[in-house]
Amino acid sequence: MVRPAEWLPWVNEDEPHEQLHAMRRCVLKGQPYGSESWVERMVTQWNLGTTVRERGRPKKELVDNGS
């Protein structure tokens, strides 16, 4: 397979800060990395719901009981 002429400079470019942060978060949490719709499909297909939720117990919702 022949690589494009600009392949080496392209693969050696720095990743944008936001993209790098997102990739690191996905690696640490073991969650899929990609577009939002693709991630949702993979989470559903492979039962990865725990990888996209925040850590810990969900916060309690305040209930207005009218008092």
Number of C-alpha atoms within 10 A of each C-alpha: 3 4 7 8 8 8 9 10 8 10 9 8 8 8 11 8 9 8 11 12 11 13 17 12 14 16 11 10 15 13 19 20 16 13 9 10 9 12 16 15 14 17 17 11 10 8 10 17 13 12 15 15 11 9 9 6 6 8 6 6 6 6 6 6 5 4 3
